[in-house]
């Protein structure tokens, strides 16, 4: 009788690893779901990376236009100071102002 018990107990542990417990089944299911989710995240990151590369490429195409507008802005920012001096008669020898006359009447 004692010889049959060790044989039964020896065969029982060998049968248990073939059959997975509820915990192991749930763990395997969750691990596969996590792996699938990580694949989706990786795919979406690749899509985002391609989109960002496209945006950067478009931005680089406008660098020359931006430089041109910056030069235009700098020129226009300097001109109001020069035109303000010309309007006041600074450096303009052809304009003569007479005291007592309204503005614009005594010009030659």
N, CA, C and O atoms as a printed pandas DataFrame, in Angstrom:
     atom_number atom_name residue_name chain_id  residue_number  x_coord  y_coord  z_coord
0              1         N          UNK        A               1    0.797   -1.167    0.000
1              2        CA          UNK        A               1    0.000    0.000    0.000
2              3         C          UNK        A               1    0.857    1.255    0.000
3              4         O          UNK        A               1    0.530    2.222   -0.688
4              5         N          UNK        A               2    1.876    1.260    0.708
5              6        CA          UNK        A               2    2.758    2.396    0.729
6              7         C          UNK        A               2    3.482    2.578   -0.593
7              8         O          UNK        A               2    3.914    3.688   -0.902
8              9         N          UNK        A               3    3.624    1.530   -1.375
9             10        CA          UNK        A               3    4.277    1.644   -2.663
10            11         C          UNK        A               3    3.389    2.325   -3.691
11            12         O          UNK        A               3    3.897    2.950   -4.622
12            13         N          UNK        A               4    2.061    2.215   -3.541
13            14        CA          UNK        A               4    1.171    2.841   -4.514
14            15         C          UNK        A               4    1.019    4.342   -4.269
15            16         O          UNK        A               4    0.789    5.108   -5.204
16            17         N          UNK        A               5    1.148    4.751   -3.026
17            18        CA          UNK        A               5    1.013    6.174   -2.734
18            19         C          UNK        A               5    2.136    7.007   -3.346
19            20         O          UNK        A               5    1.846    8.022   -3.980
20            21         N          UNK        A               6    3.378    6.632   -3.191
21            22        CA          UNK        A               6    4.390    7.453   -3.834
22            23         C          UNK        A               6    4.226    7.491   -5.347
23            24         O          UNK        A               6    4.533    8.508   -5.969
24            25         N          UNK        A               7    3.763    6.439   -5.935
25            26        CA          UNK        A               7    3.560    6.437   -7.374
26            27         C          UNK        A               7    2.440    7.403   -7.743
27            28         O          UNK        A               7    2.554    8.112   -8.743
28            29         N          UNK        A               8    1.377    7.448   -6.975
29            30        CA          UNK        A               8    0.263    8.350   -7.245
30            31         C          UNK        A               8    0.689    9.795   -7.020
31            32         O          UNK        A               8    0.348   10.677   -7.808
32            33         N          UNK        A               9    1.429   10.035   -5.950
33            34        CA          UNK        A               9    1.871   11.396   -5.681
34            35         C          UNK        A               9    2.932   11.837   -6.684
35            36         O          UNK        A               9    3.045   13.029   -6.970
36            37         N          UNK        A              10    3.686   10.929   -7.206
37            38        CA          UNK        A              10    4.693   11.274   -8.194
38            39         C          UNK        A              10    4.042   11.594   -9.532
39            40         O          UNK        A              10    4.538   12.444  -10.271
40            41         N          UNK        A              11    2.938   10.925   -9.853
41            42        CA          UNK        A              11    2.266   11.190  -11.118
42            43         C          UNK        A              11    1.400   12.447  -11.038
43            44         O          UNK        A              11    1.172   13.094  -12.060
44            45         N          UNK        A              12    0.923   12.800   -9.875
45            46        CA          UNK        A              12    0.066   13.969   -9.721
46            47         C          UNK        A              12    0.812   15.269  -10.026
47            48         O          UNK        A              12    0.276   16.093  -10.766
48            49         N          UNK        A              13    2.014   15.500   -9.501
49            50        CA          UNK        A              13    2.702   16.728   -9.852
50            51         C          UNK        A              13    3.055   16.784  -11.344
51            52         O          UNK        A              13    3.114   17.878  -11.905
52            53         N          UNK        A              14    3.279   15.695  -11.976
53            54        CA          UNK        A              14    3.594   15.685  -13.398
54            55         C          UNK        A              14    2.373   16.081  -14.223
55            56         O          UNK        A              14    2.533   16.661  -15.297
56            57         N          UNK        A              15    1.170   15.790  -13.759
57            58        CA          UNK        A              15   -0.055   16.124  -14.486
58            59         C          UNK        A              15   -0.422   17.600  -14.297
59            60         O          UNK        A              15   -1.006   18.201  -15.199
60            61         N          UNK        A              16   -0.099   18.185  -13.171
61            62        CA          UNK        A              16   -0.470   19.571  -12.895
62            63         C          UNK        A              16    0.221   20.592  -13.815
63            64         O          UNK        A              16   -0.455   21.519  -14.260
64            65         N          UNK        A              17    1.492   20.487  -14.122
65            66        CA          UNK        A              17    2.090   21.483  -15.002
66            67         C          UNK        A              17    1.482   21.478  -16.405
67            68         O          UNK        A              17    1.493   22.516  -17.066
68            69         N          UNK        A              18    0.969   20.387  -16.870
69            70        CA          UNK        A              18    0.342   20.344  -18.188
70            71         C          UNK        A              18   -0.955   21.149  -18.181
71            72         O          UNK        A              18   -1.314   21.736  -19.201
72            73         N          UNK        A              19   -1.645   21.186  -17.081
73            74        CA          UNK        A              19   -2.894   21.939  -16.958
74            75         C          UNK        A              19   -2.600   23.250  -16.233
75            76         O          UNK        A              19   -2.102   23.239  -15.108
76            77         N          UNK        A              20   -2.907   24.378  -16.874
77            78        CA          UNK        A              20   -2.599   25.681  -16.286
78            79         C          UNK        A              20   -3.696   26.102  -15.319
79            80         O          UNK        A              20   -4.872   25.786  -15.500
80            81         N          UNK        A              21   -3.277   26.819  -14.297
81            82        CA          UNK        A              21   -4.233   27.322  -13.319
82            83         C          UNK        A              21   -4.932   28.569  -13.874
83            84         O          UNK        A              21   -4.539   29.110  -14.907
84            85         N          UNK        A              22   -5.960   29.002  -13.173
85            86        CA          UNK        A              22   -6.706   30.199  -13.569
86            87         C          UNK        A              22   -5.780   31.418  -13.603
87            88         O          UNK        A              22   -5.862   32.245  -14.511
88            89         N          UNK        A              23   -4.906   31.517  -12.610
89            90        CA          UNK        A              23   -3.962   32.630  -12.548
90            91         C          UNK        A              23   -3.059   32.654  -13.779
91            92         O          UNK        A              23   -2.861   33.707  -14.386
92            93         N          UNK        A              24   -2.515   31.505  -14.143
93            94        CA          UNK        A              24   -1.623   31.441  -15.297
94            95         C          UNK        A              24   -2.356   31.762  -16.589
95            96         O          UNK        A              24   -1.796   32.420  -17.466
96            97         N          UNK        A              25   -3.598   31.310  -16.721
97            98        CA          UNK        A              25   -4.389   31.627  -17.914
98            99         C          UNK        A              25   -4.644   33.129  -18.013
99           100         O          UNK        A              25   -4.495   33.720  -19.083
100          101         N          UNK        A              26   -5.025   33.738  -16.903
101          102        CA          UNK        A              26   -5.270   35.177  -16.892
102          103         C          UNK        A              26   -3.985   35.956  -17.163
103          104         O          UNK        A              26   -3.991   36.951  -17.887
104          105         N          UNK        A              27   -2.889   35.489  -16.574
105          106        CA          UNK        A              27   -1.604   36.152  -16.792
106          107         C          UNK        A              27   -1.205   36.092  -18.263
107          108         O          UNK        A              27   -0.774   37.099  -18.826
108          109         N          UNK        A              28   -1.342   34.934  -18.886
109          110        CA          UNK        A              28   -1.005   34.795  -20.305
110          111         C          UNK        A              28   -1.888   35.688  -21.173
111          112         O          UNK        A              28   -1.420   36.293  -22.138
112          113         N          UNK        A              29   -3.168   35.762  -20.818
113          114        CA          UNK        A              29   -4.083   36.616  -21.582
114          115         C          UNK        A              29   -3.689   38.086  -21.438
115          116         O          UNK        A              29   -3.664   38.821  -22.425
116          117         N          UNK        A              30   -3.387   38.512  -20.228
117          118        CA          UNK        A              30   -2.990   39.904  -20.006
118          119         C          UNK        A              30   -1.655   40.226  -20.678
119          120         O          UNK        A              30   -1.484   41.314  -21.227
120          121         N          UNK        A              31   -0.715   39.287  -20.637
121          122        CA          UNK        A              31    0.576   39.512  -21.290
122          123         C          UNK        A              31    0.386   39.657  -22.794
123          124         O          UNK        A              31    1.029   40.504  -23.415
124          125         N          UNK        A              32   -0.481   38.851  -23.387
125          126        CA          UNK        A              32   -0.718   38.969  -24.832
126          127         C          UNK        A              32   -1.423   40.289  -25.158
127          128         O          UNK        A              32   -1.126   40.900  -26.185
128          129         N          UNK        A              33   -2.350   40.741  -24.308
129          130        CA          UNK        A              33   -3.010   42.031  -24.523
130          131         C          UNK        A              33   -2.011   43.185  -24.400
131          132         O          UNK        A              33   -2.061   44.142  -25.172
132          133         N          UNK        A              34   -1.118   43.087  -23.438
133          134        CA          UNK        A              34   -0.095   44.124  -23.269
134          135         C          UNK        A              34    0.831   44.157  -24.476
135          136         O          UNK        A              34    1.185   45.234  -24.955
136          137         N          UNK        A              35    1.224   42.990  -24.970
137          138        CA          UNK        A              35    2.095   42.937  -26.148
138          139         C          UNK        A              35    1.398   43.551  -27.356
139          140         O          UNK        A              35    2.022   44.277  -28.130
140          141         N          UNK        A              36    0.114   43.265  -27.522
141          142        CA          UNK        A              36   -0.647   43.839  -28.630
142          143         C          UNK        A              36   -0.757   45.358  -28.484
143          144         O          UNK        A              36   -0.626   46.091  -29.464
144          145         N          UNK        A              37   -0.996   45.821  -27.270
145          146        CA          UNK        A              37   -1.088   47.268  -27.035
146          147         C          UNK        A              37    0.245   47.956  -27.308
147          148         O          UNK        A              37    0.270   49.052  -27.869
148          149         N          UNK        A              38    1.338   47.333  -26.923
149          150        CA          UNK        A              38    2.651   47.914  -27.195
150          151         C          UNK        A              38    2.935   47.966  -28.691
151          152         O          UNK        A              38    3.574   48.905  -29.166
152          153         N          UNK        A              39    2.471   46.977  -29.435
153          154        CA          UNK        A              39    2.626   47.014  -30.892
154          155         C          UNK        A              39    1.847   48.188  -31.483
155          156         O          UNK        A              39    2.331   48.864  -32.390
156          157         N          UNK        A              40    0.641   48.427  -30.967
157          158        CA          UNK        A              40   -0.157   49.569  -31.438
158          159         C          UNK        A              40    0.532   50.894  -31.093
159          160         O          UNK        A              40    0.559   51.816  -31.909
160          161         N          UNK        A              41    1.079   50.980  -29.898
161          162        CA          UNK        A              41    1.788   52.199  -29.495
162          163         C          UNK        A              41    2.989   52.436  -30.408
163          164         O          UNK        A              41    3.227   53.562  -30.845
164          165         N          UNK        A              42    3.740   51.382  -30.693
165          166        CA          UNK        A              42    4.896   51.511  -31.575
166          167         C          UNK        A              42    4.474   51.947  -32.973
167          168         O          UNK        A              42    5.125   52.791  -33.587
168          169         N          UNK        A              43    3.386   51.370  -33.472
169          170        CA          UNK        A              43    2.897   51.737  -34.796
170          171         C          UNK        A              43    2.474   53.212  -34.818
171          172         O          UNK        A              43    2.801   53.937  -35.757
172          173         N          UNK        A              44    1.758   53.646  -33.799
173          174        CA          UNK        A              44    1.315   55.044  -33.739
174          175         C          UNK        A              44    2.494   56.003  -33.565
175          176         O          UNK        A              44    2.465   57.119  -34.084
176          177         N          UNK        A              45    3.520   55.581  -32.844
177          178        CA          UNK        A              45    4.710   56.428  -32.712
178          179         C          UNK        A              45    5.418   56.570  -34.056
179          180         O          UNK        A              45    5.949   57.637  -34.365
180          181         N          UNK        A              46    5.431   55.516  -34.848
181          182        CA          UNK        A              46    6.027   55.603  -36.182
182          183         C          UNK        A              46    5.233   56.548  -37.076
183          184         O          UNK        A              46    5.814   57.316  -37.842
184          185         N          UNK        A              47    3.902   56.493  -36.978
185          186        CA          UNK        A              47    3.060   57.406  -37.758
186          187         C          UNK        A              47    3.322   58.849  -37.327
187          188         O          UNK        A              47    3.456   59.737  -38.169
188          189         N          UNK        A              48    3.394   59.077  -36.031
189          190        CA          UNK        A              48    3.676   60.416  -35.511
190          191         C          UNK        A              48    5.048   60.904  -35.972
191          192         O          UNK        A              48    5.204   62.067  -36.342
192          193         N          UNK        A              49    6.028   60.024  -35.949
193          194        CA          UNK        A              49    7.376   60.394  -36.386
194          195         C          UNK        A              49    7.377   60.808  -37.853
195          196         O          UNK        A              49    8.014   61.797  -38.216
196          197         N          UNK        A              50    6.671   60.060  -38.697
197          198        CA          UNK        A              50    6.599   60.424  -40.117
198          199         C          UNK        A              50    5.889   61.760  -40.296
199          200         O          UNK        A              50    6.285   62.567  -41.138
200          201         N          UNK        A              51    4.852   61.995  -39.516
201          202        CA          UNK        A              51    4.138   63.274  -39.615
202          203         C          UNK        A              51    5.035   64.434  -39.191
203          204         O          UNK        A              51    5.046   65.479  -39.843
204          205         N          UNK        A              52    5.776   64.260  -38.117
205          206        CA          UNK        A              52    6.688   65.314  -37.665
206          207         C          UNK        A              52    7.786   65.572  -38.687
207          208         O          UNK        A              52    8.178   66.719  -38.899
208          209         N          UNK        A              53    8.283   64.517  -39.320
209          210        CA          UNK        A              53    9.293   64.709  -40.363
210          211         C          UNK        A              53    8.716   65.510  -41.523
211          212         O          UNK        A              53    9.407   66.346  -42.105
212          213         N          UNK        A              54    7.450   65.260  -41.863
213          214        CA          UNK        A              54    6.800   66.024  -42.926
214          215         C          UNK        A              54    6.642   67.486  -42.560
215          216         O          UNK        A              54    6.865   68.366  -43.392
216          217         N          UNK        A              55    6.262   67.748  -41.327
217          218        CA          UNK        A              55    6.104   69.135  -40.870
218          219         C          UNK        A              55    7.448   69.857  -40.891
219          220         O          UNK        A              55    7.527   71.013  -41.306
220          221         N          UNK        A              56    8.487   69.187  -40.452
221          222        CA          UNK        A              56    9.822   69.799  -40.451
222          223         C          UNK        A              56   10.277   70.078  -41.874
223          224         O          UNK        A              56   10.887   71.113  -42.141
224          225         N          UNK        A              57    9.983   69.157  -42.793
225          226        CA          UNK        A              57   10.367   69.367  -44.194
226          227         C          UNK        A              57    9.656   70.584  -44.776
227          228         O          UNK        A              57   10.266   71.374  -45.497
228          229         N          UNK        A              58    8.370   70.737  -44.467
229          230        CA          UNK        A              58    7.627   71.902  -44.959
230          231         C          UNK        A              58    8.203   73.177  -44.347
231          232         O          UNK        A              58    8.338   74.188  -45.036
232          233         N          UNK        A              59    8.539   73.136  -43.070
233          234        CA          UNK        A              59    9.124   74.304  -42.414
234          235         C          UNK        A              59   10.446   74.708  -43.035
235          236         O          UNK        A              59   10.735   75.897  -43.162
236          237         N          UNK        A              60   11.251   73.731  -43.421
237          238        CA          UNK        A              60   12.543   74.043  -44.041
238          239         C          UNK        A              60   12.357   74.676  -45.413
239          240         O          UNK        A              60   13.195   75.465  -45.849
240          241         N          UNK        A              61   11.270   74.341  -46.097
241          242        CA          UNK        A              61   11.010   74.936  -47.405
242          243         C          UNK        A              61   10.714   76.434  -47.292
243          244         O          UNK        A              61   10.915   77.177  -48.253
244          245         N          UNK        A              62   10.244   76.877  -46.144
245          246        CA          UNK        A              62    9.886   78.280  -45.958
246          247         C          UNK        A              62   11.000   79.105  -45.320
247          248         O          UNK        A              62   10.788   80.280  -45.020
248          249         N          UNK        A              63   12.173   78.527  -45.106
249          250        CA          UNK        A              63   13.264   79.289  -44.490
250          251         C          UNK        A              63   13.682   80.472  -45.353
251          252         O          UNK        A              63   13.934   81.558  -44.831
252          253         N          UNK        A              64   13.759   80.276  -46.661
253          254        CA          UNK        A              64   14.176   81.377  -47.539
254          255         C          UNK        A              64   13.120   82.482  -47.565
255          256         O          UNK        A              64   13.457   83.665  -47.605
256          257         N          UNK        A              65   11.854   82.100  -47.541
257          258        CA          UNK        A              65   10.779   83.097  -47.523
258          259         C          UNK        A              65   10.824   83.882  -46.214
259          260         O          UNK        A              65   10.639   85.099  -46.204
260          261         N          UNK        A              66   11.067   83.186  -45.127
261          262        CA          UNK        A              66   11.148   83.851  -43.821
262          263         C          UNK        A              66   12.314   84.826  -43.787
263          264         O          UNK        A              66   12.191   85.923  -43.241
264          265         N          UNK        A              67   13.443   84.436  -44.367
265          266        CA          UNK        A              67   14.606   85.329  -44.395
266          267         C          UNK        A              67   14.304   86.581  -45.211
267          268         O          UNK        A              67   14.697   87.685  -44.833
268          269         N          UNK        A              68   13.609   86.407  -46.326
269          270        CA          UNK        A              68   13.253   87.551  -47.161
270          271         C          UNK        A              68   12.313   88.501  -46.423
271          272         O          UNK        A              68   12.498   89.717  -46.469
272          273         N          UNK        A              69   11.305   87.952  -45.745
273          274        CA          UNK        A              69   10.383   88.800  -44.985
274          275         C          UNK        A              69   11.095   89.486  -43.826
275          276         O          UNK        A              69   10.766   90.623  -43.489
276          277         N          UNK        A              70   12.061   88.819  -43.212
277          278        CA          UNK        A              70   12.818   89.450  -42.125
278          279         C          UNK        A              70   13.607   90.646  -42.636
279          280         O          UNK        A              70   13.658   91.690  -41.985
280          281         N          UNK        A              71   14.222   90.488  -43.807
281          282        CA          UNK        A              71   14.945   91.616  -44.390
282          283         C          UNK        A              71   13.993   92.763  -44.712
283          284         O          UNK        A              71   14.307   93.926  -44.456
284          285         N          UNK        A              72   12.840   92.438  -45.268
285          286        CA          UNK        A              72   11.840   93.460  -45.581
286          287         C          UNK        A              72   11.392   94.181  -44.315
287          288         O          UNK        A              72   11.266   95.405  -44.300
288          289         N          UNK        A              73   11.153   93.417  -43.259
289          290        CA          UNK        A              73   10.729   94.015  -41.993
290          291         C          UNK        A              73   11.802   94.936  -41.429
291          292         O          UNK        A              73   11.494   96.013  -40.919
292          293         N          UNK        A              74   13.056   94.519  -41.518
293          294        CA          UNK        A              74   14.153   95.358  -41.017
294          295         C          UNK        A              74   14.267   96.648  -41.813
295          296         O          UNK        A              74   14.505   97.711  -41.239
296          297         N          UNK        A              75   14.101   96.567  -43.122
297          298        CA          UNK        A              75   14.164   97.769  -43.956
298          299         C          UNK        A              75   13.006   98.699  -43.628
299          300         O          UNK        A              75   13.196   99.910  -43.515
300          301         N          UNK        A              76   11.816   98.149  -43.475
301          302        CA          UNK        A              76   10.646   98.974  -43.170
302          303         C          UNK        A              76   10.739   99.571  -41.773
303          304         O          UNK        A              76   10.218  100.661  -41.536
304          305         N          UNK        A              77   11.382   98.891  -40.858
305          306        CA          UNK        A              77   11.530   99.431  -39.504
306          307         C          UNK        A              77   12.488  100.615  -39.491
307          308         O          UNK        A              77   12.343  101.512  -38.661
308          309         N          UNK        A              78   13.460  100.635  -40.390
309          310        CA          UNK        A              78   14.407  101.750  -40.452
310          311         C          UNK        A              78   13.810  102.941  -41.182
311          312         O          UNK        A              78   14.131  104.075  -40.826
312          313         N          UNK        A              79   12.977  102.751  -42.161
313          314        CA          UNK        A              79   12.432  103.828  -42.983
314          315         C          UNK        A              79   11.565  104.825  -42.227
315          316         O          UNK        A              79   11.665  106.014  -42.528
316          317         N          UNK        A              80   10.731  104.446  -41.278
317          318        CA          UNK        A              80    9.925  105.473  -40.595
318          319         C          UNK        A              80   10.776  106.537  -39.911
319          320         O          UNK        A              80   10.361  107.694  -39.852
320          321         N          UNK        A              81   11.927  106.193  -39.404
321          322        CA          UNK        A              81   12.797  107.191  -38.779
322          323         C          UNK        A              81   13.334  108.156  -39.828
323          324         O          UNK        A              81   13.423  109.358  -39.580
324          325         N          UNK        A              82   13.690  107.635  -40.997
325          326        CA          UNK        A              82   14.218  108.487  -42.060
326          327         C          UNK        A              82   13.117  109.371  -42.640
327          328         O          UNK        A              82   13.349  110.551  -42.903
328          329         N          UNK        A              83   11.937  108.822  -42.841
329          330        CA          UNK        A              83   10.847  109.621  -43.408
330          331         C          UNK        A              83   10.346  110.647  -42.408
331          332         O          UNK        A              83    9.893  111.721  -42.804
332          333         N          UNK        A              84   10.418  110.340  -41.121
333          334        CA          UNK        A              84   10.005  111.303  -40.103
334          335         C          UNK        A              84   10.907  112.532  -40.150
335          336         O          UNK        A              84   10.426  113.658  -40.028
336          337         N          UNK        A              85   12.206  112.326  -40.326
337          338        CA          UNK        A              85   13.147  113.440  -40.427
338          339         C          UNK        A              85   12.911  114.240  -41.690
339          340         O          UNK        A              85   13.059  115.462  -41.669
340          341         N          UNK        A              86   12.554  113.604  -42.776
341          342        CA          UNK        A              86   12.300  114.305  -44.035
342          343         C          UNK        A              86   11.015  115.118  -43.953
343          344         O          UNK        A              86   10.935  116.200  -44.535
344          345         N          UNK        A              87   10.015  114.621  -43.246
345          346        CA          UNK        A              87    8.751  115.347  -43.117
346          347         C          UNK        A              87    8.923  116.608  -42.284
347          348         O          UNK        A              87    8.247  117.609  -42.522
348          349         N          UNK        A              88    9.816  116.565  -41.320
349          350        CA          UNK        A              88   10.037  117.727  -40.459
350          351         C          UNK        A              88   10.957  118.748  -41.110
351          352         O          UNK        A              88   11.147  119.832  -40.557
352          353         N          UNK        A              89   11.524  118.443  -42.250
353          354        CA          UNK        A              89   12.367  119.391  -42.954
354          355         C          UNK        A              89   13.827  119.282  -42.607
355          356         O          UNK        A              89   14.609  120.146  -43.005
356          357         N          UNK        A              90   14.230  118.264  -41.887
357          358        CA          UNK        A              90   15.635  118.094  -41.541
358          359         C          UNK        A              90   16.405  117.683  -42.790
359          360         O          UNK        A              90   16.075  116.686  -43.432
360          361         N          UNK        A              91   17.395  118.429  -43.118
361          362        CA          UNK        A              91   18.237  118.100  -44.252
362          363         C          UNK        A              91   17.620  118.435  -45.589
363          364         O          UNK        A              91   18.233  118.149  -46.618
364          365         N          UNK        A              92   16.444  119.022  -45.632
365          366        CA          UNK        A              92   15.797  119.381  -46.892
366          367         C          UNK        A              92   15.965  120.882  -47.082
367          368         O          UNK        A              92   15.272  121.676  -46.447
368          369         N          UNK        A              93   16.880  121.264  -47.950
369          370        CA          UNK        A              93   17.209  122.681  -48.123
370          371         C          UNK        A              93   16.233  123.403  -49.035
371          372         O          UNK        A              93   16.247  124.633  -49.064
372          373         N          UNK        A              94   15.396  122.710  -49.774
373          374        CA          UNK        A              94   14.468  123.371  -50.696
374          375         C          UNK        A              94   13.218  123.876  -49.989
375          376         O          UNK        A              94   12.434  124.611  -50.590
376          377         N          UNK        A              95   13.012  123.506  -48.739
377          378        CA          UNK        A              95   11.828  123.938  -48.011
378          379         C          UNK        A              95   12.187  125.110  -47.110
379          380         O          UNK        A              95   13.127  125.035  -46.318
380          381         N          UNK        A              96   11.434  126.184  -47.239
381          382        CA          UNK        A              96   11.648  127.359  -46.404
382          383         C          UNK        A              96   10.346  127.635  -45.684
383          384         O          UNK        A              96    9.285  127.714  -46.302
384          385         N          UNK        A              97   10.434  127.782  -44.373
385          386        CA          UNK        A              97    9.246  128.058  -43.578
386          387         C          UNK        A              97    9.295  129.519  -43.125
387          388         O          UNK        A              97   10.336  129.991  -42.669
388          389         N          UNK        A              98    8.179  130.232  -43.248
389          390        CA          UNK        A              98    8.069  131.617  -42.799
390          391         C          UNK        A              98    7.268  131.645  -41.523
391          392         O          UNK        A              98    6.238  130.981  -41.400
392          393         N          UNK        A              99    7.752  132.421  -40.572
393          394        CA          UNK        A              99    7.032  132.522  -39.320
394          395         C          UNK        A              99    5.765  133.330  -39.519
395          396         O          UNK        A              99    5.747  134.311  -40.261
396          397         N          UNK        A             100    4.734  132.917  -38.864
397          398        CA          UNK        A             100    3.478  133.642  -38.929
398          399         C          UNK        A             100    2.546  133.142  -40.017
399          400         O          UNK        A             100    1.360  133.471  -39.993
400          401         N          UNK        A             101    3.025  132.374  -40.953
401          402        CA          UNK        A             101    2.165  131.833  -42.013
402          403         C          UNK        A             101    1.720  130.423  -41.642
403          404         O          UNK        A             101    2.443  129.698  -40.958
404          405         N          UNK        A             102    0.540  130.040  -42.092
405          406        CA          UNK        A             102    0.098  128.668  -41.822
406          407         C          UNK        A             102    1.031  127.662  -42.507
407          408         O          UNK        A             102    1.712  127.984  -43.481
408          409         N          UNK        A             103    1.043  126.483  -41.989
409          410        CA          UNK        A             103    1.914  125.431  -42.509
410          411         C          UNK        A             103    1.566  125.149  -43.965
411          412         O          UNK        A             103    0.389  125.019  -44.303
412          413         N          UNK        A             104    2.553  125.055  -44.814
413          414        CA          UNK        A             104    2.363  124.751  -46.218
414          415         C          UNK        A             104    2.208  125.967  -47.105
415          416         O          UNK        A             104    2.243  125.818  -48.326
416          417         N          UNK        A             105    2.035  127.180  -46.557
417          418        CA          UNK        A             105    1.821  128.375  -47.366
418          419         C          UNK        A             105    3.141  128.953  -47.843
419          420         O          UNK        A             105    3.192  129.472  -48.959
420          421         N          UNK        A             106    4.186  128.895  -47.080
421          422        CA          UNK        A             106    5.423  129.567  -47.433
422          423         C          UNK        A             106    6.435  128.687  -48.135
423          424         O          UNK        A             106    7.618  129.026  -48.142
424          425         N          UNK        A             107    6.038  127.597  -48.714
425          426        CA          UNK        A             107    6.991  126.693  -49.364
426          427         C          UNK        A             107    7.272  127.124  -50.778
427          428         O          UNK        A             107    6.394  127.652  -51.461
428          429         N          UNK        A             108    8.476  126.904  -51.218
429          430        CA          UNK        A             108    8.852  127.190  -52.604
430          431         C          UNK        A             108    8.940  125.934  -53.386
431          432         O          UNK        A             108    9.245  125.968  -54.578
